[in-house]
Amino acid sequence: MTLIGYARVSTDHQNLEAQRDALTAAGCERIYTDTMSGASESRPGLAALLDYARAGDTIVVVALDRLGRSLSGVIRTIEALTTAGVLLRSLREGIDYATPTGRMLAGIFGALAEYERELMHERAAAARAAARARGRHTGRPPRLSPAQARQVRALRDGGEGITDLVRTFAVSRATIYRALQATEPTLTEPVP
């Protein structure tokens, strides 16, 4: 079991010395650092730490907020550590995943992460349903414009092969088949 430290400050105007001192006093053999906002998903020091850490190792931080700026970011990082079998110890909060209380907290954080993912899916589904109810397209925009789809149908009616259409329009076969199956919206005259 190796104790590995992680320290992070948000700006170049802050320094890592106090965190390094606390992590060294806690017995950390290696310390990885980042000088960037916790909101950034790309943190090279944390990525290197996660790459180095092995199951059974313990990551030590001065405070949980060093792992991320938001609760969801902290929970995602803790979840990644837990999945890899890496323990976590936070000095300020007194959390140690090697203890029964720490393992209970790990379970709570895992449940919070799952709850947050479910809420995100529910909100996205509600937004898609609201957009569809208003007649708006949801998802990716079509690869072919309506004019291009008409052109695909006209070329196919003229005997053009599917493979040639795929090459000409630089789209997948499935896109060509969808364009061929689509029907033009019909314009109806209002009844007086």
N, C-alpha and C positions, 0 to 999 in steps of 0.2 A: 504494500500500500504506500503510495507516494502522496505527499501533500503538495498541491500545486496552487499557487496564488494567482488571482486575477484582479487587476486594478484598472480603473478607467476614470478619466476626467473628461469634461465636455469641451474645454477650450485650451489653447496653448497658454493662456494666462494663469491657469491653475497648474498645480504641480502634483506629482504622484508620490512625493517623498513620505507624507504621513501614511498613505496606504501601504507603500512598500515596507515602512518600518513596522506597521501592525502585522503585515503578512509574514515578515521575517521573524518577528517575535512569536508568531503562532506556529513556527516550525516549517514554513514552506521551503521546499528545496529549489523550486523554480517559480518565477513570477512572470506572467504574461501581462502586457499592458496595451491600452488603447488611449489615444487622445482624440476623442470625437464624441459627438452626441450619442446618447443611448438610443435615440430614435432611429439611427442609421442601422440598417439590417446588415450592412457589410462592415464588420469589425475584424480586421486582420488578426489582431492579438487574440481575440476570443476564438476565431476560427482555428488558429494555430494551437491554442490550448485544447480545444475539442478534438483536434486531430491527434495530439500527443497523449491525452488522457486515455487510460485503459480501465476496464471494469475493475472495481475495487479501489481505485484511486479516489482521493478526496480533493475537491476544488474548494478553496477557501476564498471568500470575499469579505471585505470590510463591512459591506451592507448589501442587501438584496438589490437595491436600486442601481448598483454598479453593473448588474447583468442586463439592464434595459431601462428605458425611461418610463414605459407604461407597464401596468400590471400584466397585460397580455404578453408583452415582450419578455418580461421576467418569467412568466409561466411557460412560454414556449422554450426558453433556454433551459429551465429546470426540467421540463418534459424531455428534452433532448438528452440531458445528462442522465436522467433516470432510466431512459430507454437503453442507454449505453452502459448502465450498471455503475455509473460514476456517482459518488456521494457528494453532497454539498454541505458546506459549513459557512454560516454567516456570523461574523463576530458580533456585530452590533445588535442583531435580533436574537442572538443566542440559539440559532437553529442549527442542529447537527443531524443530518439524515442517517447517521450511524446509530442514533438513539431511537427508542420507541416513539418518543414525542416527535422527533424529526421525521420518522417514517409516516406518522399520522399526518403531519403537515404536508408531506409529499403527496399523500392520497388526496388531501383537500385541494392542493394546487392542481393535481391531475383532474379532479372533478370540476374545478373552476374552468380549466382549459377546455374540457369537453362541453361544458355549458356554454362557454363563449362561442365555440365553433357552431353549436346548434343554433344559437341566437343569430349568428351571421348568416347561416343557411336560411333560416326563417325570414330574416329581413330581406335577403336577396330574392327569395321566392315571392314575397309580398310585393316587392318593387316590380318584378317581372309581370305578375298578375295585374297590377295597376296599369302598367304600360300597355299590356295586351288589351285591357278593358277600354283603353283610350285609342285603340287601333294603332299603336306604335309597335314597330318591329323591335324585338329583343334579341340579344345575342349578336353574333358577328354580322357585319354587313355582307350582303350578297357579293360574290366574286364577279358576277357579270351584271352589268347594268341592264335595265329592261330592253334597251336598244340592242345590246349585244345578244341577249337571250333571243330576241326576234331574229337576229342575224343567224344565230346558231340553228334555229328552226328552219329558216329559209335555205341555208346551205345544206342541211340534212335532207330536206324535201327535194333538193336538187341533186341528191345522190352522193354528197360528201360523206366520207367515212368517219367514224367516231374517233379513231386515232388521229386523223388529220385535224379534226376539230380541236382535240386536246392540244395538239402542237400549235395550232394557229392562235388559240385563245390563251395558251399557257395556264391551263387549269386542269384539275383532275377529271378523270372519267366520270366520277360521281356528279361533279358540277355540270358536266355536259348533259348527263341523263336527267338531272333535275330541271335544267333549262328546257329540255325536250318535252318533259312531262307537264311543265307549267303551262297554264292557259292564260291568254290575254284577258285582262279585266274587261268586261263588256260595259259599254256606256249605255245607260238607259235614259230615255227621254222622260222628263217629269209628266205625269198625267195631269191635264188641265182640269 
